[in-house]
Amino acid sequence: MVAKFIDRIFQDYVSKYKKDYKEIDYQKFINILEESIDIARSNYEKIKSPKTSSLNLYLRIWINNSLEAELMKVRIARFYLLASYRSTGRYFTIFPYDSHIELNIKLFDAPINERPNTWRDFNLPMKEIEKRFINMTFERIEHGKIEGFKSYVDMFLSKYKIPEDEFIRFQANFDNFIDYSNKILPEINNLPDWFYSNFNLPCYMCLLSTMPFKYLDEVLIFIEKEYPVLRRYKNKIGIKVGDSRRMAYLLEEDFFEIHLSKYDNINHQSITLIHELGHVNNYLSYFKKGIDPLVMGKHVIESQALEFEMSILKKISDLAYRSFFADILLVFRRILFEIEIYKNPNQNLSKLYAETFNRCFKGAKQKENPLYILDDQIVLKPFNSLPHAVAAGNLISRNIR
């Protein structure tokens, strides 16, 4: 039985290895499989009940993780062999990796009336930064071609398992999604003059005088009533407040760890918690069916979590649900900007960033906006928001119909 199990997984991964190896080291491959099975089986016995998955699925997930880690080593090595990546290095020389997040926090932590001065005090060499950013963008496009993709965005469609025809429909209906989102936003009279300025990220959630939750425990209690499976596995879910927003399934402990940002207020932490609990709920559903969620691809996983999130928001507060569409518009703006710069990097990016904002937020009249360089998703994790954006478009399409 074990031999057949190994053979099935071996066949699945041979095609992946052929992309990365000229000659596959079959014995090394088999050794990784056999070692993973022994370690995973031993670890499974130590996990406290209730266990979230069967032994068979647990073994498959463990083996998949081990093989993906091995593949990643090969891909990283190839990454440095395929191109020199000098432009990327030159960009981060003038604007170090950590500075993007650090300055973003410093700018948006300042009172709105002080942000223009805070930005000027950064004294960033914007012309040179933009020049190097454009060169880095060209380098990324070339990397996509070397990997065999016709465009840089196609590389991420493949990575996130987004069907090409679905992405084409998403682009074709982009303005319909934007129009719908703007119409559903709460009607708030006399928006502040600075609401659509360069130095503000529009948030209707923060304009609301009341929100249903004052504490994160209240969020958990509400959702557990709606989804009893989460109550059953309550002791398998932990919350950490730090620098990131994400959910991680810790395989060794059979435990879901949700990370919330310490820079967010309770409203935004609540929204993040709802979204990440959506991921936990979907993981548990897949585990019950004997499916490894990661095999489904980030597009499917993100779509289901977003649907969960919007369903919960509808139940807790109409205003919270409607306000959430400002967050969706910000994701649309980011993706629209990224699509345009990877089509044609050689343009005025500050002007493009303003234009994409004005397109997404009706009534906005920005002329130039250089703050794209502080968006760590754009600079450090290109197209990371693509699954979220396409998922939001699909959900809006249902409402439009």
N, C-alpha and C positions, 0 to 999 in steps of 0.2 A: 504493500500500500504506500509506504513512504517513497519507494523507488518511483512509482507512478506519479505521485504528488510532485516529486522533484523534477521528473521528466516534463510534466505539464508546464511548470514554471520556467524550466530551462528553455522550452520551445518559445514561450512568450517573450523571453528576454534576448534570445539570440539575434532577432532582427534589430533590437536596440543596440546591441553590442557591435553589430556589423557597421553601424553608422560611425562608431567611435574607434574601432580597432580594424586595422587592415587584416590582422589574423587574430582570431579569438583564442584566448588561453582557456581552453575548455576545462582543464583540470582545476585551474584557479576558480573558475566559475562554480564547478561542482563543490569544491571545498567550502566556498562561501555559503552555498545552499545548505550543506550538511551541518556546518558549524552553527548557522543561524537557527536551524530546526532544533538542535540540541539545547541551545541557550534559551530560545523562546519557550520550548516545552517546560524547561526547568523554572523559568520565570513565571509562567502561567499558573503553576501550582502554588506560588507564593501570594498571588493576588487575592485581596480580600473580596468577599461576596458583598453585594451582587456583582458578578462579572458582567461587563457590557457586551461581550461577544463569545462565541463558541471557540473551542481550542483550534479547530480547523481554520477559522477566519483569522484568529490571532496569529497563527503560524504564517499565514499568507501575508498579513500586514508586516510582520517582523522581517520576513524574507524580502518583501518588496522594498522596505526601508533600507535594508543592508545592501541590496543590489543598486538602488538609486544612489546611495552614498558612494559606492564604487564607481558608478557611471559619472557622478559629479566630479570626482577626482580627475578622471580622464578628460572631461569637458573643460575643466578649469585649466588643465595643462595645455589642451589644444587652443583654448582662448588666447593664451600668451604666445603660442606658436604661429597662429594664423596671421596675426598682424602685430605691429609694434605698439599700437595704442598710445602713440606719443601725444596726440591732441587731448585725449582724456587726461593723461598725466599733467599736461601743461595747464589744463583748466583747474584741476584741483591744487596745483601749485599756487595759483593766484587767489583761489577761493577754496580753502580746505574743506574737506568732507564735513567735519563737525560744525563748521561755521554756518551752514545753511539752516540747520535746525536751531542753533543757538540764537542767531540774529532774528529768525522768524518769531521765536518766543519773546525775545526782548522787545521787538517792534509791537507785537499785538498785545503784550502785557501793559504797554504804556496807555494812558488815557487817550482817547481818540484825538483830542485837540493837540496833544503833544507828539503824535506819531510823525508828522512831517519833519519836525526838528530831530526826532530820534533817527529817522531815515537819513537825514543830511549828516548827522553826527557819525554815522557809519563810515562816511567818506569813502565809498567804494568806487574803484576805477571802472565805472559801468561800461565805457566804450570797449575797453580791453576785455572785460568779463564777457560781454556779448559776443565779441569777435571769437574768443576762445570757445564759448558755448556753441557757436555755429560750427566751428571746426570739429568739435566733439560730436555734434549731430551728424555731420558728414561721415565721420569715422564709424559711428554706430550703424548708419545706413550701409556702409561698405561691409561691416561685420555681418549684417543680415544677408547680403548677397553671397558672401563667402560660405555662409551656412546653407546656401541653396534656396533662399527665399527671394521672391520677385520684389518685395518691399519690406521695410523694417516692421511695419504693422502686421504683415503676414506672419512674421516670426512669432508674434504674440498671439495671433489667432490660433496658430498651431499649438503653442505652449498651453493656452487656456482652453483648448478644444472648443473654440467658437466656430461654428460652420460659416464658411465664406458667404453663402447666400443670406444668412441671418445678419451678418455684418453689413452687407450691401443694403438690405432693407432698413437697417438701423440708420445708416447714413442718409438714405433717401427720405426718411421720415423725421429727420433730426429737428427741423423747424416745427413740425407738428407736435413733437414731444415738448419742445420749448414753450410753444403757445399754450398747450394744455397745462403745463406746470405753472406758468404765470397766472393763468385764470383761476387755478385752485388755491393759490396763496391767500392767506387771510387778508381781509380788507382792513387795512390800518390807515386811518386818516393822518395826514400831516407827518409823514415819515421824516426823520431827521435829515437835514441837508447833507450830512456826511454819510448817509446810509449806503449810497452807491459810489462813494469816493474810492480812490486808489487804496486808501489806507484802512479799508474796512471790508470784511468778508460778510456779506448780508446774512443775518440770522434772525428770522422771525421768532424762533423759539426763545431767544433772549429778550424779545420785546414783550412777550406775554407776561402779564402780571401774576398769573396763577398757573401752576402745573400740578398734575395729579400726584406726583411723587416728591417727597422731601428727602427720602433716604433710599439707598440702594436695596435694603432689605424689603421695602415695600414693593419694589419691582419684582423681586424673586417670588414673593408671596402671591402676587397677582398672576404671574405667568405659570406658577406651579398649579394654580387652580384651573387654568385653561389647559395645561398639558401635564396630566398626572405622571407621565413617564419621567418628567424632570424631577418631580417630587420623589419618585422611587429611587432615583440615582443622585439625590441631593448631596450625599456625602462624597460623591465622585466629582463634584464641581467646586472649584475654588476661584476666588477673585483676588487679583493683585492690582494695585494702583502704582503706576510707574511712568515710563516714558513712551509707551506704545499702546496701540489699540489692536487686539487680536485675540484669537482663540487657538490654543495649542492642545492637541491630544497627546498626553505623555504615555507612550505605549508601555514602558516598563512598570509604571504605577497603575495603568488603566485609569487615568484621571484626566479630567478636562480643566485646563487652566485658562481663565479669562483675564486678559490684561486691559485695564482702563487707563486713560491718560490723566495724570495728576494735574495737567494744565487745563482740563475741562471742568466746567461747572456741573452741578448735579443734574441739570437738564440734559446736557450732552453725554454725561456719563451714563445716565439712564437709557438714552437712545442707543449708545454703544452696547450696553449690557443686553438690551433686548435683541439687538442684531446678533451678538455672539451666542446668546442662548438659543437663537434660531439655528446656528451652526451645530450646537450641542444636540439639540432636538433631532436634527437631520442625521447627524452621525449615529445616534442611537437607533434611529429608524433603519438606516442602512445596515448597521451591525445586526439587527434583528433579522434582516433578510439575507445575511451572510455575504454582504457586499462591502468591499473596502471603499470608503467614500472618495479617497484621493484618485482612484481609478476613473471616477466619473468626470474629473476635470474641474478646474476652478470656476468655469462658467456656470455649470449646472449647480455646483455647491453655493455659489454666490447668489444665483437666481432664487434658490429655495430659501436662503437666509433672508433675502430682501423681502420676499413674499411674506414670510413669517413676521418680519419686523413691521411691515405696513399693516398687516392684519391686526397685530396687537395695538398699534397706534390708533387705528380706527376705533377699537373697543374702549381705549382709555380716555381719548379726548379728540373731538373733531378738530379743535384748534391745533393740537399737537400734530395730528395727521397732516393737516394742510400746511403747517409751518415746515414740515419735513421736506416739502418740495423745494425749498430754498437750498437745502443740502444737495438734493438731486441736481439742481441747476448748476451748482458749483462743480459737481463731478462732470456734468455735460461740458461745462466751459473748459475744464482741464483737458478732457479728451479731444474736444474740438481744436484746442490750441496745439496739442501734440500731433494730431492728424495733419494739421496744416504745416507745422515746422518740419515734419519728416517727409512731406511732399516737396517742400521748398525751404530749406534752412536759410537761404541767402536773402533775407528780408529784414525789415525793421521789426524785431521781435517785441519790443515794448509797445509799438503801435498795434501789432497783431494781438497781443495780450489784452489790450484795451478793447479792440474791436470784437473779440470773442466774448468778452464780458458784456458789452452792450447788446450783442446778439442774444445772449441768454437772459439778461435782465431788462425787461421793457422799462424804458424811462431812464436808463443809465446813459451817461454822456461822457464817458472817459475818452481822453485823447491819446495819452500814452501811459503805460503802466509797466515799470521795470520789475515789479515784485514777483514775476515768474521765477526769478533766480532764488527766491526764498522758499519756493514750494519744493519740498524734498522729493515729492512724488515725481515731479517733472524732471528735476535735475538728477536725482539718484536712482529712481525706480521708474523709468519710462514705461507708460502703458499699464502700470500696475492697477489703475482704476478701470481699465477697459471692461473686465467682466461685470463690474458693478454698473457701469454706464449702459451696456447692452441689456443687462437684466432689467434695469429701470425702464428702458425703452420698451421692452417686451410687456412689462406690467402696465405701462401707460397705454400701449396699443390695445390691450383688452378693454380698458376703460373708455377709450375713444370709440371702439366698436359698439 
